[in-house]
Amino acid sequence: MKDIAGLFGSMVFNNTVMQARLPEDIYKALKKTMSQGTHLELDIANVVANAMKDWAIEKGATHFTHWFQPMTGITAEKHDSFICPTKDGKILMEFSGKVLVRGEPDASSFPSGGLRATFEARGYTVWDITSYAFIKNGTLCIPTAFCSYGGEALDKKTPLLRSMESINIQALRVLRLFGNTSASQVISNVGPEQEYFLIDKEMYLKRPDLIYTGRTLFGAKPPKGQELEDHYFGALKPRVSAFMKELEEELWKLGVFAKTKHNEVAPGQHELAPIFTTTNISTDHNQLTMELMKSIADKHGMVCLLHEKPFEGVNGSGKHNNWSIGTDSGINLLEPGETPSENAQFLLFLTAVIKAVDDYQDLLRVCAASAGNDHRLGANEAPPAIVSMFLGDDLTEVLEAVGSGGNYKDRKKNQMKIGVSVLPHFPKDTTDRNRTSPFAFTGNKFEFRMLGSAFSVAGPNIILNTAVAEVLRQFADTLENSKDFKKDLAALIKKSYSEHKRIVFNGNNYSDEWVKEAAKRGLSNLKTTVDALPAFISEKSINLFTTQNVFSKAELHSRYEILLEGYSKTLNIEALTMIDMVKREIIPACIAWQNDLTKLLERKKTLAKYNSSLEEYLLERTSQLSAELLKELDTLNNALLKAKKEKDVLAIARKYNKDVFGSMTALRHSVDELETLVAKKYWPFPSYAKILHSVI
């Protein structure tokens, strides 16, 4: 039996390793930099780099890389060896503090959204000292931020770190008002649940759409999908179990808190959930998790699909972002607590989150926007595009009593007057969980369920941290000038909840009635990515991010452009893939099928006693649909040409959303019906039935 405790973090240059390998004064200086953000002197960096290098070489590493997260949605790395030539033609193994702290990868081919000109190739990676270095595939990986020559953020880590600092500053201001002088830091924490599909590699290699786009662009509904719900929490198949076992062990080596694994609802779908950790580290860990899922699946003869909707007609894959905030001493600020001061503090932080989600609901929709996730949001496995909050009946009743100034009757039938300091004992699970809610309170944290499975969790947490920080700033500004803290605190909680309770909804988010009710409440319903993205660069959003020093105006516009371009490019690739599949393989298959049907009919006509009505129907319907393919291909090609003639990124995206995607949908309908008519031996691609049940 493996020593899991010994295995965990064995490939991480973590606190234990640093304490053992660094001189005491160097270790203390490094820890001070990590906790307080003080400047790291070069002589200290040199000692750390040398110790890091020696440790990595002992672990079998030969190279190092600055591991960063550009705006491509995946990680990037450029590998350099530790070798350094000597005068006698031999080598030394060297790694300096200067190289540890800063790198200079070519930035010219990474998305910048206009932050730099094409000829301005220089970019910098800067060591993120708060995230431990680790060894992956024989390479020492140093987590870094990535910025342009002019200092603008070109990655997802830099604004995430800024947002964490922002919520830290504002939350500490609020805590000081409650007399908390011991907390030196407020930290946002995240635990992202990761859904994914596993399919057989042989099936994958026979589907150009899966290879090029990550999802099936065609596919008739299989006889058995997820109707029986027999896959959910079912026994793991041997290949899946072996994959999960290796995945867990590799994640544990890297210090990833992989905790839970199980089958999800759709056939071939699974989930991995970690334990909470600091948002920055959790983001790094989730990127590693997705990368390892793909590489380890390949070793087991499978392919891991992280697309939000790889198969039509069955559940897509999401990523549930469980978010909370707490102090460095371990106090969860979203835990109701049992003392009067904790109660009042909890209510203030809770109403801050409610106000933040209501004020910036459009931004939360933006961070869940992509071409892939548009297929998933609003279906019966994901929340709708309307952002709302679930609090549960008990907590909602408490807040309603606060808002009205009335009484609250708890489950134990005790009548209590709600003031600033009295909250009935509130156990974590006083009500059922609402799986339809986009943003649900689950006892001492919030679960944001709109994200697609391939998303970086940096995006939603940048927005959550920043929006809550801004509201806490407003609260602190008000209360710091208060002459009667308790009275003004009660008034602030009451006012904030009363003004923003429209965002709270504890019912069925899938119902048509909720769509109508949400409209009455004035909540946004941004159904597609193209509808949602303009909110990212609204005056309100720019004011939020610049006030909190998370994004500059230029950085916001760059990301807006990148997201819109990414949307259009995704649909362009999908459309071209559909055209190629239809022209090169589906039409020839239909012709071959019709040719053999025609020959059979001719033979039957010579024998009058045989009825040929079945063959005639199949030939006629296949011929009709084949003819429709030509028209639909022409319509799709024209839509692509018109979209490319537009010059503004938003106008281009709108063309792709309305015309290109509409043409793709029509083409798919014809092809999917053809698949049900054409004999199996003629059809060029594995069916849904084969793919979804391919891992046995």
C-alpha positions in Angstrom: 0.0 0.0 0.0 1.3 3.4 -1.0 2.3 6.0 1.6 -0.2 8.7 0.5 1.0 11.1 3.2 4.6 10.7 1.9 3.5 10.9 -1.7 1.5 14.2 -1.2 3.5 17.2 -2.3 6.6 15.1 -3.0 7.2 17.0 -6.3 6.5 20.5 -4.8 9.1 22.9 -3.4 6.8 23.6 -0.5 7.1 25.1 2.9 8.5 21.9 4.4 11.2 21.6 1.7 12.1 25.3 2.0 12.4 25.1 5.8 14.7 22.1 5.5 16.9 23.4 2.7 17.2 27.1 3.3 19.3 28.9 6.0 17.0 30.1 8.7 17.4 33.8 7.9 16.8 33.2 4.2 13.7 31.1 5.0 12.3 33.9 7.2 12.9 36.5 4.6 11.2 34.4 1.9 8.2 33.8 4.2 7.9 37.5 4.9 7.9 38.2 1.2 5.2 35.5 0.6 2.9 36.8 3.4 3.5 40.5 3.3 4.5 41.1 -0.3 7.9 42.7 0.7 10.7 43.1 -1.9 12.8 40.0 -2.4 16.5 41.0 -2.5 18.7 39.4 -5.2 21.1 37.8 -2.8 18.2 36.0 -1.1 16.8 35.0 -4.5 20.2 33.5 -5.4 20.2 31.3 -2.3 16.6 30.2 -3.0 17.3 29.5 -6.7 20.3 27.3 -5.8 18.4 25.3 -3.3 15.5 24.9 -5.7 17.9 23.7 -8.4 19.6 21.1 -6.2 16.2 19.8 -5.0 14.9 19.6 -8.6 18.0 17.7 -9.8 17.7 15.2 -7.0 14.1 14.6 -8.2 15.3 13.9 -11.7 14.7 17.4 -13.3 17.0 18.5 -16.0 15.2 21.7 -17.1 13.3 24.6 -15.7 10.4 26.7 -17.1 8.5 29.8 -16.1 5.0 28.3 -16.1 2.3 30.9 -16.9 -1.3 31.4 -18.0 -1.7 33.6 -21.1 -5.1 34.6 -22.4 -5.3 31.4 -24.5 -7.2 29.6 -21.8 -4.4 27.1 -21.3 -0.9 27.2 -19.7 2.4 28.0 -21.5 6.0 27.0 -20.8 9.4 27.4 -22.5 12.0 24.9 -21.2 15.7 25.7 -20.5 18.2 23.2 -19.2 20.2 23.9 -16.0 23.5 23.3 -18.0 26.1 26.1 -18.3 29.3 25.5 -20.3 32.8 25.9 -18.7 36.0 26.9 -20.3 37.3 23.4 -20.5 34.3 22.3 -22.5 32.4 20.7 -19.6 29.2 21.9 -17.9 28.0 23.1 -14.6 24.4 23.0 -13.4 23.4 26.5 -12.6 20.2 28.5 -11.8 20.4 32.0 -10.6 18.1 34.2 -8.6 17.8 36.6 -11.5 16.6 33.8 -13.7 14.2 32.5 -11.0 12.6 35.9 -10.5 12.2 37.0 -14.1 12.1 35.5 -17.6 11.7 36.9 -21.0 9.5 34.7 -23.3 8.5 36.0 -26.7 5.1 37.6 -26.3 4.4 38.2 -30.0 2.3 35.2 -30.7 0.1 35.3 -27.5 -3.2 37.1 -27.6 -2.9 40.8 -26.5 -6.2 42.4 -27.7 -4.3 45.4 -29.0 -2.2 46.0 -25.9 1.0 45.8 -28.0 1.9 46.1 -31.7 2.8 43.0 -33.6 6.5 44.1 -33.8 6.6 44.5 -30.0 7.6 41.0 -29.2 9.1 41.4 -25.7 7.2 40.1 -22.7 8.2 39.2 -19.1 7.3 36.4 -16.8 7.7 37.3 -13.1 7.8 34.7 -10.3 4.6 34.4 -8.3 6.2 33.7 -4.9 2.8 32.8 -3.4 2.5 29.7 -5.5 5.0 26.9 -4.9 7.3 25.6 -7.7 6.8 22.0 -8.7 8.3 19.3 -11.0 6.3 18.0 -13.9 7.7 15.7 -16.6 11.3 16.2 -15.5 11.0 20.0 -15.5 11.1 22.5 -12.6 8.0 24.6 -13.2 7.9 28.1 -11.6 4.5 29.7 -11.5 4.7 33.2 -12.9 2.7 36.2 -14.0 3.1 37.4 -17.6 3.1 41.0 -18.7 4.0 43.1 -21.7 7.1 45.3 -22.1 5.0 48.2 -20.9 3.8 46.4 -17.8 0.2 45.5 -18.9 -1.1 42.2 -17.8 -1.1 39.6 -20.6 -2.3 36.7 -18.5 -5.0 35.6 -16.0 -2.8 35.3 -12.9 -1.8 39.0 -12.7 -5.4 40.4 -12.4 -6.3 37.5 -10.1 -3.5 38.5 -7.7 -4.6 42.1 -7.9 -8.2 41.1 -7.1 -7.1 39.1 -4.1 -5.1 42.1 -2.8 -8.2 44.3 -3.4 -10.5 42.1 -1.3 -7.9 41.7 1.4 -7.5 45.5 1.8 -11.3 46.2 2.0 -12.2 43.2 4.1 -9.6 44.1 6.7 -11.1 47.6 6.9 -14.4 46.0 7.8 -12.9 43.6 10.3 -11.1 46.4 12.1 -14.5 48.0 12.7 -15.6 44.8 14.5 -12.5 45.0 16.7 -10.6 42.3 15.0 -6.9 43.4 15.2 -5.4 40.0 15.0 -6.1 39.2 11.4 -3.4 40.4 9.1 -4.8 39.1 5.9 -8.2 38.1 4.3 -7.9 35.4 1.7 -10.4 34.3 -0.9 -10.5 30.5 -1.2 -11.8 28.3 -4.0 -12.6 24.6 -4.6 -13.5 24.0 -8.3 -15.5 20.8 -9.1 -14.3 19.6 -12.5 -16.6 17.6 -14.9 -15.3 15.8 -17.9 -16.0 13.0 -20.5 -13.8 10.0 -21.2 -14.2 8.2 -24.6 -12.1 5.6 -26.3 -9.2 7.0 -28.3 -10.1 4.9 -31.4 -13.5 6.5 -31.5 -12.0 10.0 -31.1 -9.6 9.6 -34.0 -12.4 8.7 -36.3 -14.3 12.0 -35.6 -12.7 15.1 -37.2 -15.1 17.3 -35.3 -13.9 16.1 -32.0 -10.2 16.5 -33.1 -10.6 20.0 -34.4 -13.3 21.5 -32.2 -13.6 19.3 -29.0 -17.3 18.6 -29.7 -19.4 16.6 -32.1 -20.9 18.8 -34.8 -23.1 16.0 -36.0 -24.7 13.0 -34.3 -28.1 11.4 -34.2 -29.6 10.7 -30.8 -28.6 7.2 -29.5 -31.2 4.7 -28.4 -30.0 5.0 -24.8 -28.6 8.3 -23.4 -29.0 9.3 -19.8 -32.7 8.6 -19.5 -32.3 5.8 -16.8 -29.8 7.9 -14.8 -28.0 4.6 -14.2 -24.5 6.1 -14.8 -24.8 8.7 -12.0 -22.7 7.5 -9.0 -22.5 4.1 -10.6 -19.6 1.7 -10.1 -16.5 2.8 -11.9 -15.5 0.8 -15.0 -12.1 -0.8 -14.7 -10.4 1.5 -17.3 -12.0 4.6 -15.7 -11.0 3.5 -12.3 -7.4 2.9 -13.4 -7.3 6.3 -15.0 -8.7 8.0 -11.9 -6.2 6.2 -9.6 -3.2 7.4 -11.6 -4.7 10.9 -11.9 -5.1 11.2 -8.2 -1.6 10.0 -7.5 0.0 12.4 -9.9 -2.1 15.3 -8.5 -1.2 14.4 -5.0 2.5 14.5 -5.9 1.9 18.0 -7.1 0.2 19.0 -3.9 -3.3 19.1 -5.5 -6.0 18.3 -2.9 -7.9 15.9 -5.1 -10.7 14.5 -2.8 -13.8 13.2 -4.6 -14.3 11.2 -7.8 -17.5 9.7 -9.3 -19.5 9.1 -12.4 -21.7 12.0 -13.5 -25.2 11.8 -15.1 -24.3 11.4 -18.8 -22.7 8.1 -20.1 -19.0 8.6 -20.2 -19.1 11.6 -17.9 -17.2 12.0 -14.6 -16.2 14.5 -11.9 -13.3 15.3 -9.7 -13.5 17.7 -6.8 -10.7 19.0 -4.6 -10.6 20.5 -1.1 -10.6 24.3 -0.8 -7.4 26.2 -1.0 -6.2 29.8 -1.7 -7.8 31.1 -4.9 -4.4 31.7 -6.7 -3.1 28.2 -5.9 -6.5 26.6 -6.6 -6.4 28.2 -10.1 -2.9 26.8 -10.7 -4.0 23.4 -9.4 -7.1 23.4 -11.7 -5.0 24.2 -14.7 -2.7 21.3 -13.8 -5.7 19.0 -13.2 -7.1 19.6 -16.7 -3.7 19.1 -18.3 -3.1 15.8 -16.4 -6.5 14.6 -17.3 -5.7 14.8 -20.9 -2.2 13.3 -20.8 -3.1 10.4 -18.4 -6.3 9.6 -20.4 -4.1 9.2 -23.4 -1.9 6.7 -21.6 -5.0 4.6 -20.9 -6.1 4.6 -24.5 -8.8 7.2 -23.9 -9.4 10.9 -24.6 -10.6 13.4 -22.0 -13.1 15.9 -23.4 -13.4 19.2 -21.5 -15.7 20.9 -24.0 -18.8 22.3 -22.3 -21.1 20.4 -24.7 -19.4 17.6 -26.5 -22.6 15.7 -27.3 -26.0 17.0 -28.2 -28.9 15.6 -26.2 -27.0 14.6 -23.0 -25.6 16.7 -20.2 -22.7 19.0 -20.9 -19.8 19.5 -18.5 -19.5 22.4 -16.0 -17.1 23.6 -13.4 -18.6 24.6 -10.1 -16.6 27.4 -8.5 -17.0 27.1 -4.7 -15.9 30.5 -3.3 -15.4 31.8 0.2 -13.4 34.4 2.1 -11.6 34.0 5.4 -8.8 35.3 7.6 -5.2 34.1 7.8 -6.1 32.7 11.2 -8.7 30.4 9.7 -12.0 32.3 10.4 -14.5 31.8 7.5 -16.3 35.2 7.1 -19.3 33.4 5.5 -19.8 31.2 8.6 -22.8 32.5 10.6 -21.0 32.0 13.9 -22.6 31.6 17.4 -21.7 34.9 19.1 -23.5 38.3 18.7 -20.4 40.0 17.1 -19.9 37.0 14.7 -23.6 37.2 13.8 -23.6 40.8 12.8 -20.3 40.4 11.0 -21.6 37.5 9.0 -24.8 39.4 8.0 -22.7 42.4 6.8 -20.4 40.2 4.7 -23.4 38.2 3.4 -25.2 41.4 2.3 -22.0 42.6 0.7 -22.0 39.5 -1.5 -25.7 39.9 -2.3 -25.2 43.5 -3.3 -22.1 42.7 -5.3 -23.9 39.9 -7.3 -26.9 42.1 -7.9 -24.8 45.2 -8.9 -22.5 43.2 -11.2 -24.7 40.4 -12.4 -23.8 41.2 -16.0 -20.1 40.7 -15.2 -20.7 37.3 -13.7 -22.5 36.3 -16.9 -19.5 37.6 -18.8 -17.1 35.3 -17.0 -19.2 32.3 -18.0 -19.5 33.3 -21.6 -18.0 31.3 -24.5 -19.2 29.7 -27.7 -19.1 26.3 -26.1 -20.9 27.3 -22.9 -23.7 28.9 -25.0 -24.8 25.3 -25.8 -25.0 24.4 -22.1 -26.5 27.4 -20.2 -30.2 27.1 -19.9 -30.3 23.4 -20.7 -31.5 21.0 -18.0 -28.0 20.3 -16.6 -26.9 23.9 -16.1 -28.3 27.1 -14.7 -29.9 29.6 -17.1 -28.2 32.7 -18.4 -30.1 34.7 -15.7 -27.8 35.3 -12.7 -29.6 34.9 -9.3 -28.8 33.8 -5.8 -30.1 30.9 -3.7 -29.9 31.4 0.1 -32.3 28.8 1.4 -35.6 29.4 3.2 -34.2 29.9 6.7 -31.5 32.5 5.8 -33.9 34.3 3.5 -36.4 34.6 6.3 -33.7 36.0 8.6 -32.8 38.6 6.0 -36.4 39.4 5.3 -36.9 40.0 9.0 -33.8 42.3 9.0 -35.1 44.1 6.0 -38.6 44.7 7.4 -37.5 45.2 11.0 -39.9 42.5 12.1 -39.5 39.2 14.0 -38.0 36.0 12.9 -39.4 32.6 14.1 -36.8 30.0 13.8 -37.3 26.2 13.4 -37.3 25.7 17.1 -40.3 28.1 17.4 -38.3 30.7 19.3 -39.5 34.2 18.5 -36.5 36.6 18.2 -36.2 40.2 17.4 -33.6 40.8 14.8 -31.1 43.5 15.7 -27.5 44.0 14.7 -26.3 41.3 17.1 -28.9 38.6 17.3 -29.0 35.8 14.8 -30.5 32.4 15.7 -28.2 29.4 15.6 -27.9 28.7 11.9 -26.8 25.2 11.0 -25.2 24.7 7.6 -27.9 22.6 6.0 -31.3 24.0 7.1 -32.8 23.6 3.6 -32.3 21.5 0.5 -29.6 22.4 -2.1 -30.8 24.1 -5.2 -29.0 22.5 -8.2 -30.7 24.9 -10.6 -29.3 28.1 -9.1 -26.3 29.9 -10.7 -25.0 31.2 -7.4 -26.0 29.2 -4.3 -25.2 29.6 -0.6 -24.2 26.2 0.7 -23.6 26.7 4.4 -20.4 28.7 4.6 -19.5 29.4 0.9 -21.1 30.2 -2.4 -21.2 27.8 -5.4 -21.1 29.5 -8.7 -22.3 26.9 -11.2 -22.4 28.7 -14.6 -18.8 28.0 -15.7 -18.0 25.6 -18.5 -15.6 22.7 -17.8 -12.7 24.1 -19.8 -12.8 27.5 -18.2 -10.0 28.9 -16.1 -11.3 29.7 -12.6 -9.3 32.9 -12.7 -12.1 34.8 -14.5 -15.0 34.3 -12.1 -12.8 34.8 -9.1 -11.4 38.0 -10.4 -14.9 39.3 -10.8 -16.2 38.0 -7.5 -13.2 39.3 -5.5 -13.3 42.7 -7.2 -17.1 43.2 -6.9 -17.2 42.2 -3.3 -14.2 44.3 -2.5 -15.9 47.3 -4.1 -19.0 46.8 -1.9 -16.9 46.3 1.2 -15.1 49.6 0.3 -18.5 51.4 0.2 -19.5 49.7 3.5 -16.2 50.7 5.2 -16.5 54.3 4.0 -19.9 54.5 5.6 -19.1 52.8 8.9 -15.7 54.4 9.5 -17.5 57.7 9.8 -20.2 56.4 12.0 -21.0 58.0 15.4 -23.2 55.1 16.5 -21.7 51.9 15.0 -24.4 49.4 16.0 -27.2 51.6 14.9 -25.6 52.5 11.5 -24.5 48.8 11.0 -28.1 47.7 11.4 -29.4 50.4 9.1 -26.7 49.5 6.5 -27.6 45.7 6.5 -31.3 46.5 6.3 -30.9 49.0 3.5 -28.5 46.8 1.4 -30.7 43.8 1.6 -33.9 45.7 0.9 -32.4 47.3 -2.2 -30.8 44.1 -3.6 -33.1 41.2 -2.6 -34.4 41.0 -6.1 -31.4 38.9 -6.9 -32.4 36.2 -4.4 -34.5 33.4 -5.8 -34.9 30.0 -4.0 -37.1 28.3 -6.6 -36.7 26.4 -9.9 -34.4 28.4 -12.2 -35.3 26.1 -15.1 -39.0 27.1 -15.2 -40.5 29.4 -17.7 -42.2 31.2 -14.9 -38.8 32.3 -13.5 -37.8 33.8 -16.8 -40.9 36.0 -16.6 -40.4 36.8 -12.9 -36.8 37.7 -13.5 -37.8 40.1 -16.2 -40.3 41.8 -13.8 -37.5 42.1 -11.3 -35.3 43.8 -13.8 -32.6 41.0 -13.9 -30.5 40.6 -17.0 -31.1 37.6 -19.4 -28.0 37.7 -21.6 -28.6 34.5 -23.5 -25.4 34.3 -25.6 -21.8 35.3 -25.4 -22.4 38.1 -27.9 -25.2 39.5 -25.8 -23.1 39.3 -22.6 -19.6 40.6 -23.6 -20.3 44.3 -24.1 -21.0 44.6 -20.3 -17.3 43.9 -19.8 -16.3 47.4 -21.1 -19.3 49.4 -19.9 -18.6 52.5 -17.9 -19.7 50.8 -14.8 -17.3 47.9 -15.3 -14.4 50.2 -16.1 -15.1 52.2 -13.0 -15.2 49.0 -10.9 -11.9 47.5 -12.1 -10.0 50.7 -12.3 -11.1 51.9 -8.8 -10.0 48.5 -7.3 -6.7 48.5 -9.4 -7.5 45.1 -11.0 -7.6 46.1 -14.7 -6.7 49.3 -16.5 -9.1 50.5 -19.1 -6.8 49.3 -21.8 -6.5 45.8 -20.2 -10.3 45.5 -20.1 -10.7 46.4 -23.8 -7.9 43.9 -24.7 -9.8 41.1 -23.0 -13.0 42.2 -24.6 -11.4 42.0 -28.0 -9.8 38.6 -27.3 -13.1 37.1 -26.1 -15.0 38.3 -29.1 -12.3 37.2 -31.5 -12.2 33.8 -29.7 -15.9 33.4 -30.1 -15.8 34.2 -33.8 -12.8 32.0 -34.5 -14.4 29.1 -32.7 -17.5 29.2 -34.8 -15.4 29.7 -37.9 -13.4 26.5 -37.2 -16.6 24.6 -36.4 -18.2 25.8 -39.7 -15.2 24.9 -41.8 -15.0 21.5 -40.1 -18.7 20.8 -40.9 -18.2 21.8 -44.5 -15.2 19.6 -44.8 -16.9 16.6 -43.2 -20.0 16.9 -45.4 -18.1 17.4 -48.6 -15.4 14.8 -48.2 -17.1 12.1 -46.3 -20.9 12.5 -45.8 -21.9 13.3 -49.4 -19.8 10.4 -50.8 -21.4 8.0 -48.2 -24.9 9.1 -49.3 -24.0 8.7 -52.9 -22.7 5.2 -52.3 -25.8 4.3 -50.3 -28.2 5.7 -53.0 -26.2 4.0 -55.7 -26.7 0.6 -54.1 -30.3 1.3 -53.4 -30.8 2.2 -57.0 -29.2 -1.1 -58.2 -31.4 -3.0 -55.7 -34.5 -1.3 -57.0 -33.6 -2.1 -60.6 -33.2 -5.8 -59.7 -36.5 -5.8 -57.9 -38.3 -4.3 -60.9 -37.4 -7.3 -62.9 -39.1 -9.4 -60.3 -42.7 -8.1 -60.1 -43.5 -10.2 -57.0 -41.2 -8.2 -54.8 -42.5 -5.0 -53.0 -40.0 -2.2 -53.3 -41.8 0.5 -51.3 -39.1 0.6 -48.5 -36.3 1.0 -50.9 -38.2 3.7 -52.8 -38.8 5.6 -49.6 -35.2 5.4 -48.4 -33.9 6.4 -51.8 -36.4 9.4 -52.1 -35.8 10.7 -48.6 -32.0 10.3 -48.8 -32.0 12.0 -52.1 -34.1 14.9 -50.8 -31.8 15.4 -47.8 -28.7 15.1 -49.9 -30.0 17.9 -52.2 -30.7 20.0 -49.1 -27.1 19.5 -48.0 -26.0 21.4 -51.1 -28.2 24.3 -50.4 -27.3 24.4 -46.7 -23.6 24.2 -47.6 -24.0 27.2 -49.9 -25.9 29.1 -47.3 -23.2 28.4 -44.7 -20.4 29.5 -47.1 -22.2 32.7 -47.8 -22.7 33.4 -44.1 -19.0 32.9 -43.5 -18.1 35.3 -46.3 -20.4 38.0 -45.0 -19.2 37.6 -41.4 -15.6 38.1 -42.6 -16.5 41.3 -44.4 -17.4 43.0 -41.1 -14.7 45.1 -39.6 -15.8 45.7 -36.0 -15.2 42.7 -33.6 -18.6 42.9 -32.1 -20.3 43.1 -35.6 -18.3 40.1 -36.7 -19.3 38.1 -33.7 -23.0 39.0 -34.1 -22.8 37.7 -37.7 -21.3 34.5 -36.5 -23.9 34.2 -33.8 -27.0 34.8 -35.9 -26.1 33.8 -39.5 -23.2 31.3 -39.3 -24.5 29.4 -36.3 -28.1 29.4 -37.7 -26.7 27.9 -40.9 -24.7 25.3 -39.0 -27.8 24.3 -37.1 -29.8 23.7 -40.3 -27.0 21.7 -41.8 -26.7 19.6 -38.7 -30.4 18.7 -38.7 -30.2 17.3 -42.3 -27.0 15.3 -41.5 -28.4 13.9 -38.3 -31.5 12.6 -40.1 -29.3 11.1 -42.8 -27.4 9.2 -40.2 -30.7 7.5 -39.2 -31.4 6.5 -42.8 -28.0 5.5 -44.3 -26.8 2.0 -43.5 -24.2 1.7 -40.8 -21.5 0.3 -43.1 -21.7 3.4 -45.3 -21.7 6.0 -42.5 -18.2 7.4 -42.1 -18.2 8.3 -38.4 -18.8 6.4 -35.2 -22.3 7.0 -33.8 -23.2 8.5 -30.5 -24.2 5.1 -29.3 -20.6 3.8 -30.0 -18.8 6.8 -28.6 -20.7 7.3 -25.4 -20.4 3.7 -24.5 -16.9 3.1 -25.9 -15.1 2.8 -22.5 -15.9 -0.7 -21.2 
